[in-house]
Amino acid sequence: MKIKRTIEKVPGGLMVVPLLLGALLNTIDQMHIPVVMDFLKSLGVAATKDGHYEFLRIGGFSEALFKNSSIILIALFLFCCGSQMNLRVGGTALKKSVLLTASKYFTGVIIGFLWGKLSGDMMNGFLGLSAMTIIAAMTNGNGGMYAALTSQYGNRSDVGAVAVLSLNDGPFFTLMALGMMGANFPFIAFIAVLLPIGIGMLLGNLDPEMRDFLKPGELLPVPFFAFSLGAGMDFATFLKIEVLLGGLALGFMTTVLTGSTGILVFKLFREKSHIAPVAEASTAGNAVGTPAAIAAAAAVAAGSGMMSAADAQAYQNLVEIATAQISISTLTTAILCPIGVILVDTWQKKRGINGKLETHEISNTIHT
């Protein structure tokens, strides 16, 4: 059976499909169907605190992996991602990666801030989108898609920029943005998020063999923490009109706004080919883990007395809807982003710009 290949036919499938399966199974659990509960009881499953019997709460390794593993697996994922951040990149690739990371980040932060301000509520804005959800989705690009698109349509330095673009993986940039907006996270919350990435980066850059060893960890934990996140959601969440419309709007904003800003920045710095900014205008599948990580950081803040219990709970309450909206944005941008790259490539070629050539090579071609 071609299970993996079939899953990968779905945009962001390795994240989206397990997430939906987890949500579906949890939805069945929460229906508390008598026949199902009687079957579980006959197997010796212990009752939950409210006296019900659930597939996802049978105890042991199964419950630990499928219901309660999201935070630990996200931490492992961040550690392994850090190990792949190769700081030995060429000058042009480094320049592009800085431009792409900065333009995408500040676009997401500004849109998130304005959306919250205009809505009058940072936690529940228009279409149910919170500032945190917007920032998490818009600032974290799909590195795999970027590498694939720039390999096909871009040049060497476009592809090389992916080494530093990995910095936007995970919740750190989102946490930093929320801090700038006034959320009172203690310094230890930032360290707690950044430390796995930093240690992974250190090991990966000190020892290429460690980088190779940890490389599978960029992908392997994703379906597992996605399933666990889904196992905390009700499938009906995806059918709510504000979740669906909010997720679609988030996807369109991510591709159109971060792509456009990236193009403008590239023009400002005299880069002739604009394949890279559009290739990066997506929402990464791993961004679905950011709301849960932010909620965990808020719990740390509440424990230290720097954030009220009510504010920390507000972040926790966002996890389900934000995860669903980011999932929809991931699917949407996985469709829009390649289309955008093809359109930009066609537009450039009509003007004599070959995206596979470096800027100086394009200039030489034009002059000759």
VEXMARZA-571964 format. One record per residue (C-alpha): z, y, x; residue number from 1. Coordinates in steps of 0.2 Angstrom, whole numbers. Example, Ala and Ser with C-alpha at 12.3 -4.5 7.8 and 13.67 -1.06 7.14 Angstrom:
+-------+-------+-------+-----+
|     Z |     Y |     X |   k |
+-------+-------+-------+-----+
|    39 |   -22 |    62 |   1 |
|    36 |    -5 |    68 |   2 |
+-------+-------+-------+-----+
This chain:
+-------+-------+-------+-----+
|     Z |     Y |     X |   k |
+-------+-------+-------+-----+
|     0 |     0 |     0 |   1 |
|    -4 |    17 |     6 |   2 |
|    12 |    25 |     0 |   3 |
|    13 |    39 |    14 |   4 |
|    -5 |    43 |    12 |   5 |
|    -4 |    45 |    -6 |   6 |
|    11 |    56 |    -5 |   7 |
|     3 |    67 |     7 |   8 |
|   -12 |    70 |    -5 |   9 |
|     1 |    81 |   -14 |  10 |
|     2 |    99 |    -6 |  11 |
|    19 |    98 |     3 |  12 |
|    21 |    80 |    -3 |  13 |
|    33 |    74 |     9 |  14 |
|    45 |    87 |     3 |  15 |
|    40 |    89 |   -15 |  16 |
|    38 |    71 |   -21 |  17 |
|    56 |    65 |   -15 |  18 |
|    63 |    81 |   -22 |  19 |
|    55 |    78 |   -39 |  20 |
|    61 |    59 |   -38 |  21 |
|    78 |    64 |   -34 |  22 |
|    78 |    77 |   -49 |  23 |
|    71 |    64 |   -61 |  24 |
|    84 |    51 |   -56 |  25 |
|    98 |    63 |   -58 |  26 |
|    91 |    69 |   -75 |  27 |
|    92 |    51 |   -81 |  28 |
|   110 |    50 |   -74 |  29 |
|   115 |    65 |   -83 |  30 |
|   109 |    59 |   -99 |  31 |
|   122 |    45 |   -98 |  32 |
|   112 |    32 |  -107 |  33 |
|   124 |    19 |  -114 |  34 |
|   113 |     4 |  -109 |  35 |
|   111 |    11 |   -91 |  36 |
|   129 |    14 |   -89 |  37 |
|   134 |    -3 |   -96 |  38 |
|   122 |   -11 |   -83 |  39 |
|   130 |    -1 |   -69 |  40 |
|   148 |    -5 |   -75 |  41 |
|   143 |   -24 |   -75 |  42 |
|   139 |   -22 |   -57 |  43 |
|   156 |   -15 |   -53 |  44 |
|   151 |     3 |   -51 |  45 |
|   166 |    14 |   -51 |  46 |
|   167 |    28 |   -65 |  47 |
|   165 |    46 |   -60 |  48 |
|   179 |    58 |   -63 |  49 |
|   172 |    62 |   -81 |  50 |
|   172 |    43 |   -85 |  51 |
|   153 |    40 |   -83 |  52 |
|   143 |    28 |   -73 |  53 |
|   128 |    35 |   -62 |  54 |
|   115 |    27 |   -51 |  55 |
|   117 |    41 |   -38 |  56 |
|   136 |    39 |   -38 |  57 |
|   138 |    20 |   -33 |  58 |
|   148 |    24 |   -17 |  59 |
|   145 |    18 |     0 |  60 |
|   130 |    22 |    11 |  61 |
|   119 |    24 |    -4 |  62 |
|   128 |    39 |   -12 |  63 |
|   131 |    46 |     6 |  64 |
|   112 |    46 |     9 |  65 |
|   104 |    49 |    -8 |  66 |
|   117 |    61 |   -16 |  67 |
|   127 |    70 |    -2 |  68 |
|   116 |    70 |    13 |  69 |
|   107 |    87 |    12 |  70 |
|   117 |    98 |    23 |  71 |
|   119 |    86 |    37 |  72 |
|   101 |    81 |    37 |  73 |
|    96 |   100 |    36 |  74 |
|   107 |   102 |    52 |  75 |
|    98 |    88 |    61 |  76 |
|    81 |    95 |    56 |  77 |
|    86 |   112 |    63 |  78 |
|    92 |   104 |    79 |  79 |
|    76 |    94 |    81 |  80 |
|    65 |   110 |    77 |  81 |
|    74 |   120 |    90 |  82 |
|    70 |   107 |   103 |  83 |
|    51 |   110 |    99 |  84 |
|    52 |   128 |   103 |  85 |
|    43 |   129 |   119 |  86 |
|    46 |   146 |   127 |  87 |
|    33 |   143 |   140 |  88 |
|    18 |   151 |   131 |  89 |
|     4 |   162 |   137 |  90 |
|     5 |   181 |   136 |  91 |
|    -8 |   182 |   121 |  92 |
|     0 |   168 |   112 |  93 |
|    17 |   176 |   114 |  94 |
|    11 |   193 |   108 |  95 |
|     3 |   185 |    92 |  96 |
|    18 |   175 |    88 |  97 |
|    29 |   190 |    89 |  98 |
|    18 |   200 |    78 |  99 |
|    16 |   186 |    66 | 100 |
|    35 |   182 |    65 | 101 |
|    40 |   201 |    64 | 102 |
|    27 |   205 |    50 | 103 |
|    31 |   190 |    40 | 104 |
|    49 |   193 |    41 | 105 |
|    50 |   211 |    37 | 106 |
|    38 |   209 |    23 | 107 |
|    49 |   196 |    15 | 108 |
|    64 |   206 |    18 | 109 |
|    57 |   222 |    10 | 110 |
|    50 |   213 |    -5 | 111 |
|    66 |   204 |    -8 | 112 |
|    76 |   220 |    -7 | 113 |
|    64 |   230 |   -18 | 114 |
|    63 |   216 |   -30 | 115 |
|    82 |   216 |   -32 | 116 |
|    84 |   234 |   -33 | 117 |
|    70 |   237 |   -46 | 118 |
|    77 |   222 |   -56 | 119 |
|    95 |   230 |   -55 | 120 |
|   102 |   213 |   -49 | 121 |
|   100 |   205 |   -32 | 122 |
|   105 |   188 |   -38 | 123 |
|    94 |   187 |   -54 | 124 |
|    79 |   198 |   -54 | 125 |
|    63 |   198 |   -63 | 126 |
|    57 |   180 |   -67 | 127 |
|    74 |   174 |   -61 | 128 |
|    70 |   178 |   -43 | 129 |
|    84 |   182 |   -32 | 130 |
|    82 |   192 |   -16 | 131 |
|    88 |   177 |    -7 | 132 |
|    75 |   166 |   -14 | 133 |
|    61 |   178 |   -10 | 134 |
|    66 |   181 |     8 | 135 |
|    69 |   162 |    11 | 136 |
|    51 |   158 |     4 | 137 |
|    41 |   173 |    11 | 138 |
|    48 |   173 |    29 | 139 |
|    47 |   154 |    32 | 140 |
|    29 |   148 |    35 | 141 |
|    22 |   130 |    35 | 142 |
|    20 |   127 |    54 | 143 |
|    10 |   111 |    51 | 144 |
|    -2 |   120 |    40 | 145 |
|    -3 |   134 |    52 | 146 |
|    -7 |   123 |    67 | 147 |
|   -20 |   113 |    57 | 148 |
|   -29 |   129 |    50 | 149 |
|   -29 |   138 |    67 | 150 |
|   -35 |   122 |    76 | 151 |
|   -50 |   122 |    64 | 152 |
|   -54 |   141 |    62 | 153 |
|   -44 |   150 |    76 | 154 |
|   -43 |   151 |    95 | 155 |
|   -32 |   145 |   108 | 156 |
|   -19 |   158 |   107 | 157 |
|   -18 |   157 |    88 | 158 |
|   -14 |   139 |    90 | 159 |
|    -2 |   142 |   104 | 160 |
|     8 |   155 |    94 | 161 |
|    15 |   140 |    84 | 162 |
|    28 |   137 |    98 | 163 |
|    38 |   153 |    94 | 164 |
|    34 |   154 |    75 | 165 |
|    46 |   139 |    74 | 166 |
|    60 |   152 |    75 | 167 |
|    58 |   156 |    57 | 168 |
|    62 |   138 |    52 | 169 |
|    79 |   136 |    43 | 170 |
|    91 |   149 |    35 | 171 |
|    95 |   160 |    50 | 172 |
|    83 |   174 |    47 | 173 |
|    87 |   174 |    28 | 174 |
|   106 |   174 |    32 | 175 |
|   103 |   189 |    44 | 176 |
|    93 |   198 |    30 | 177 |
|   106 |   196 |    17 | 178 |
|   119 |   202 |    30 | 179 |
|   108 |   218 |    32 | 180 |
|   108 |   220 |    14 | 181 |
|   127 |   221 |    13 | 182 |
|   132 |   202 |    10 | 183 |
|   148 |   201 |    20 | 184 |
|   145 |   185 |    31 | 185 |
|   157 |   183 |    46 | 186 |
|   150 |   181 |    63 | 187 |
|   155 |   163 |    64 | 188 |
|   143 |   159 |    49 | 189 |
|   128 |   165 |    59 | 190 |
|   134 |   155 |    74 | 191 |
|   137 |   140 |    63 | 192 |
|   119 |   141 |    57 | 193 |
|   111 |   146 |    74 | 194 |
|   120 |   133 |    85 | 195 |
|   111 |   117 |    81 | 196 |
|    94 |   127 |    84 | 197 |
|   100 |   134 |   100 | 198 |
|   107 |   118 |   107 | 199 |
|    90 |   109 |   102 | 200 |
|    80 |   123 |   110 | 201 |
|    90 |   122 |   126 | 202 |
|    88 |   103 |   128 | 203 |
|    70 |   104 |   123 | 204 |
|    66 |   117 |   136 | 205 |
|    76 |   109 |   150 | 206 |
|    69 |    92 |   148 | 207 |
|    52 |    88 |   141 | 208 |
|    57 |    70 |   138 | 209 |
|    71 |    76 |   127 | 210 |
|    58 |    87 |   117 | 211 |
|    47 |    71 |   115 | 212 |
|    62 |    61 |   110 | 213 |
|    67 |    73 |    96 | 214 |
|    50 |    78 |    90 | 215 |
|    50 |    65 |    76 | 216 |
|    66 |    74 |    69 | 217 |
|    54 |    88 |    64 | 218 |
|    47 |    78 |    50 | 219 |
|    58 |    62 |    47 | 220 |
|    73 |    70 |    39 | 221 |
|    63 |    81 |    27 | 222 |
|    60 |    68 |    13 | 223 |
|    78 |    62 |    14 | 224 |
|    86 |    80 |    12 | 225 |
|    73 |    84 |    -1 | 226 |
|    78 |    69 |   -11 | 227 |
|    96 |    73 |    -9 | 228 |
|    93 |    91 |   -15 | 229 |
|    83 |    85 |   -30 | 230 |
|    98 |    73 |   -34 | 231 |
|   108 |    89 |   -37 | 232 |
|    95 |    96 |   -49 | 233 |
|    90 |    93 |   -67 | 234 |
|    72 |    89 |   -69 | 235 |
|    72 |   101 |   -84 | 236 |
|    74 |   115 |   -72 | 237 |
|    56 |   114 |   -67 | 238 |
|    51 |   116 |   -85 | 239 |
|    60 |   133 |   -87 | 240 |
|    47 |   147 |   -90 | 241 |
|    57 |   158 |   -77 | 242 |
|    57 |   145 |   -64 | 243 |
|    38 |   141 |   -66 | 244 |
|    32 |   159 |   -67 | 245 |
|    45 |   164 |   -54 | 246 |
|    39 |   151 |   -42 | 247 |
|    20 |   155 |   -45 | 248 |
|    23 |   173 |   -42 | 249 |
|    33 |   169 |   -26 | 250 |
|    18 |   159 |   -20 | 251 |
|     5 |   172 |   -24 | 252 |
|    16 |   186 |   -16 | 253 |
|    19 |   175 |     0 | 254 |
|     0 |   172 |     3 | 255 |
|    -6 |   189 |    -2 | 256 |
|     7 |   201 |     4 | 257 |
|    12 |   192 |    20 | 258 |
|    -6 |   188 |    24 | 259 |
|   -11 |   207 |    21 | 260 |
|     3 |   214 |    31 | 261 |
|    -1 |   202 |    46 | 262 |
|   -19 |   207 |    45 | 263 |
|   -14 |   226 |    46 | 264 |
|    -2 |   222 |    61 | 265 |
|   -16 |   213 |    70 | 266 |
|   -28 |   227 |    67 | 267 |
|   -15 |   239 |    74 | 268 |
|   -14 |   229 |    90 | 269 |
|   -33 |   227 |    91 | 270 |
|   -34 |   209 |    88 | 271 |
|   -52 |   206 |    81 | 272 |
|   -49 |   189 |    73 | 273 |
|   -37 |   188 |    58 | 274 |
|   -37 |   170 |    55 | 275 |
|   -19 |   168 |    61 | 276 |
|   -10 |   180 |    49 | 277 |
|   -18 |   171 |    34 | 278 |
|   -14 |   154 |    41 | 279 |
|     4 |   159 |    42 | 280 |
|     4 |   166 |    24 | 281 |
|    13 |   151 |    17 | 282 |
|    30 |   144 |    11 | 283 |
|    36 |   130 |    22 | 284 |
|    42 |   114 |    13 | 285 |
|    58 |   115 |    23 | 286 |
|    62 |   131 |    15 | 287 |
|    69 |   122 |     0 | 288 |
|    84 |   118 |    11 | 289 |
|    88 |   136 |    14 | 290 |
|    98 |   140 |    -3 | 291 |
|   110 |   126 |     0 | 292 |
|   112 |   131 |    18 | 293 |
|   116 |   149 |    12 | 294 |
|   128 |   143 |    -1 | 295 |
|   137 |   133 |    13 | 296 |
|   138 |   149 |    24 | 297 |
|   145 |   158 |     9 | 298 |
|   158 |   145 |     7 | 299 |
|   163 |   148 |    26 | 300 |
|   164 |   167 |    22 | 301 |
|   175 |   164 |     7 | 302 |
|   186 |   153 |    17 | 303 |
|   188 |   167 |    30 | 304 |
|   192 |   180 |    17 | 305 |
|   177 |   190 |    21 | 306 |
|   168 |   186 |     4 | 307 |
|   176 |   184 |   -13 | 308 |
|   176 |   167 |   -21 | 309 |
|   166 |   174 |   -35 | 310 |
|   152 |   180 |   -23 | 311 |
|   152 |   163 |   -14 | 312 |
|   151 |   154 |   -31 | 313 |
|   136 |   166 |   -36 | 314 |
|   126 |   159 |   -21 | 315 |
|   131 |   141 |   -25 | 316 |
|   125 |   144 |   -43 | 317 |
|   108 |   150 |   -36 | 318 |
|   104 |   134 |   -27 | 319 |
|    96 |   124 |   -41 | 320 |
|    85 |   137 |   -48 | 321 |
|    80 |   144 |   -30 | 322 |
|    76 |   127 |   -24 | 323 |
|    65 |   124 |   -38 | 324 |
|    56 |   141 |   -37 | 325 |
|    53 |   138 |   -18 | 326 |
|    46 |   121 |   -21 | 327 |
|    33 |   128 |   -33 | 328 |
|    29 |   142 |   -20 | 329 |
|    27 |   129 |    -7 | 330 |
|    14 |   120 |   -18 | 331 |
|     5 |   136 |   -23 | 332 |
|     3 |   142 |    -5 | 333 |
|    -3 |   125 |     1 | 334 |
|   -18 |   128 |   -11 | 335 |
|   -20 |   147 |    -8 | 336 |
|   -17 |   148 |    11 | 337 |
|   -32 |   137 |    16 | 338 |
|   -43 |   146 |     3 | 339 |
|   -38 |   163 |    11 | 340 |
|   -42 |   157 |    29 | 341 |
|   -59 |   151 |    23 | 342 |
|   -63 |   167 |    15 | 343 |
|   -57 |   177 |    30 | 344 |
|   -67 |   166 |    42 | 345 |
|   -83 |   169 |    31 | 346 |
|   -80 |   187 |    30 | 347 |
|   -78 |   189 |    49 | 348 |
|   -93 |   178 |    53 | 349 |
|  -104 |   190 |    43 | 350 |
|   -98 |   204 |    54 | 351 |
|  -102 |   194 |    70 | 352 |
|   -83 |   189 |    73 | 353 |
|   -81 |   171 |    78 | 354 |
|   -63 |   166 |    75 | 355 |
|   -63 |   153 |    88 | 356 |
|   -66 |   166 |   102 | 357 |
|   -52 |   176 |   110 | 358 |
|   -53 |   195 |   107 | 359 |
|   -60 |   199 |   125 | 360 |
|   -73 |   185 |   122 | 361 |
|   -78 |   193 |   106 | 362 |
|   -79 |   210 |   114 | 363 |
|   -90 |   203 |   128 | 364 |
|  -101 |   194 |   115 | 365 |
|  -104 |   210 |   105 | 366 |
|  -107 |   220 |   121 | 367 |
|  -120 |   208 |   127 | 368 |
+-------+-------+-------+-----+
